[in-house]
Amino acid sequence: LRDKGNPPEKVLLEIETLGGNVSYDIPVICVVNYTIEEMFEKKLYFLVPYIFFNYEKQMERFETDEKALAEFEKLYVDVLERLRMVEESDLSLRSKGVIIKQMESVTRRLAANKENIRKKVGDIMGGQVIKMEWLERFDAAMAGSREEGREEGREEGDENRLIRQVCRKLRKGKDVEQIADELEEDEIRIKAICDVAEAFFPDYDEEKVIAAIRQNALV
């Protein structure tokens, strides 16, 4: 991410396995070696959030000089516009949004004590400099995704609760029919849980049963 002088062109990765050791060379990619144009030409989108590491030494100039701050703004907006122009078949809207959020985070960290730069980033991201309808679409999509995640979390919590209830009743020696009746659950579903839990007789360790059921996707 940062210019460390003359980094190697490749590094050796060594992996120790039970069957023996393997090793191979991995190329080293340095952000400093790529311009923003090259990142987009070569589709190295994962590097885009870190482009401002190349301008780290200029942050003080951006902060104290109005003309330099205008250069920073132009550069930042240019990156956003380039992202907008990438076809979603190459880079999904979600991925674009993630890149932008990470770019904002990186820039704010590099300018941690620089109020003018941080304010400028806030103005850009807040739509006071350019209007980014497509980014608003990303935010809306992410909001829906978060709600789906919360719903899935609630469902998983309900399933785990049911598994624990079944395990407690199995420890008391109750059978499938009794458990299904007492919990007012479908007997087939309860039997599926009991079949897995049987492997953990007589303790019916609840966490182990949950893990086994998750692995086999039986619930």
N, C-alpha and C positions, 0 to 999 in steps of 0.2 A: 504493500500500500504506500509506503514511503520510500523515497530515494535513499538507499543505504550505501551509495557508492557504486561498487561493481559486483552485484550479486552474480552467482553462478548461473549458467544457462540451464543447468539441470541439477537435481539432487537425487541421491540414491535412497530408495525406500526399501527397507528390509522388514520382512514379516516372519515372525517365528510361529510355526504351527506344530501341532502334534505329529504331523507327518513329515516334518522337516522344515527348513528355512527356504524362503524364496526372496528374490530381490530384483528390482528393475528401476530404470531411470524415469524420473518424472520431470517434464520441462517446467521451468520457473517462468511465471508470467508476472511482469512488473507493470503496475499502472503507469509509471512514469514513461514507459516506452511507447505508450499509445496516446494519440490525440483523440479528441472526441469524435472527429470524423472517422478515424480508423476503427474505433469501438463500434460504431454503427455500420460501417462498411463490412467489417468482419463478423458482425452480429455477436459481439462480445458484450451483450447487454448486462451480464452479471457484474461487469466492471464499472458500468455507468455511475452507480451511486458514489463511487470512490474517486471520481474525476477531480474533485476539489482538493484531494491530497496533492495533486500536481501544482496547486496554487497556494499551498500552505504558507510558503515564505512571503507571499504577497498579501496575506490577510491584513497585516498592519497598514499597508498602503490603501487597501480597500476601505479600511475603517476610518482613516484620517483624511482621505482625499475624495472630494465629491465626484470628480471626473472618474477616478478609479472605481468608486462605488457604482457609478453608472456602467462601467465596463463589467463589473461583477454581475449586475442585474441583467445585462444583455446576454452574458454567458449562461446564466442560470435559466433564463427564459428560452434561449436557444436549445438547451438540452431538453427542456420540457416540450418544445415544439417538435424536435426530432423524434421524441418518444411518441408524440401524438401521430406522427406520420407513419410510424411502423405499422404494417398490416397486422391485424389481430390474429391472422393465421401464423405469423411468426412470433408474436408476443401478445399474449392475451391481455385483456383489460385488467384483470386481476394482477397479473405480473407487472404491468406498467405501474399500477398503483403502488405495489410493494416497492418497486424501484424508486419511485418518487418519494415515498415516505422515508425510505432508507437514505436517500440523498439529502433530504431535509435534516434527518437526524445527524448524519455525518457532518454536514456543513455547520450545524449549530454547535456540535462538539468542537470543531476546529476553531470556531469563533466564540468560544465559551465566554470570554471576557470582552467581547466586542459588540457593544450595543447597537451600533449602526448597521452592521452586517446582519445581526439576528433580527432586527426590526425589518430590514429589507426582505429577508427570507419570509418573515411572517406576512408582509404585505403581498408578496408574490403568491404564497400558498393560500392566502385569504382571499385571493381574487381581486385585490386592489390594483394590481399591475396588469394582469391578463385574466381573461375569463376562460376557465377550463371546464366546459360543460362535461367533457368526457371523464374528467377526474371526479366530478360530482356523481356521474353514473357509477364509477368505481366505489365511491363512498356508500352509495345506496346499495350496491351489490354486497359490499362487506357487511353492512348493517343486517341485511337479510341472512347472510351466512352466519353471523354471530347469533342471531335468533334461532336458526336451525341448530346450531351447536348447543345452545342452552336447552332446547327441546330434547336433543339426543342425550344430553347429560341427565335430564330429568328421567327419561326413559330407562337409561342405564342404571340410575339410582333405584328406580322401582324394581327392576329385574334383580339387582343385587339384594335388595330387601327381601324379595320373595325367596331367593335361594337360601338366605340365612334363616328365614322362618321354616323352610322345609328341613334344613339341617337340624334345627332344634327339635322339630317333631320326630325326625328319624332317630335322634338320640333317645327319645322317649319310647321307641319301639313301635311307632305308628306306621301303618302301611299306606300305600298310594291312595287308596279310596278314602281313608279317614282324613288324610292330609288335604286332599282336594276338596272334600266336603267342608272341613273346618276353615280353610282359607278361601272357600268359594271361588276356586280356580278350576280351569279345564283339566280333567284327569290326564289327558295325553301330555299336557305341558308338565304337570307335576311328575309324571312317570319319567319323562326325559331327564328332569333334574335328578330324580332318585337313582336312575340308572348310572349316571355319572358319579353321584355321591357314594354309591355302593363301594367304589374302589377305595374310599377313605373310611370304611367301617373299622372300628366302632366309634371313632371320635367324630367323624364327619366334620373335619376342619373346614370351617366356612370359607376362609380365604382360598384354600386349595381347591375347593369345589368350584368357587367362582372362577378361578383361573383356568381350571380344566374345561368348564363350560364355555368360557370365552374362546378358548383355543379350538374347541370343536363346534362352536356356533350352534349349540343345541337349543338355546332358549329363544 
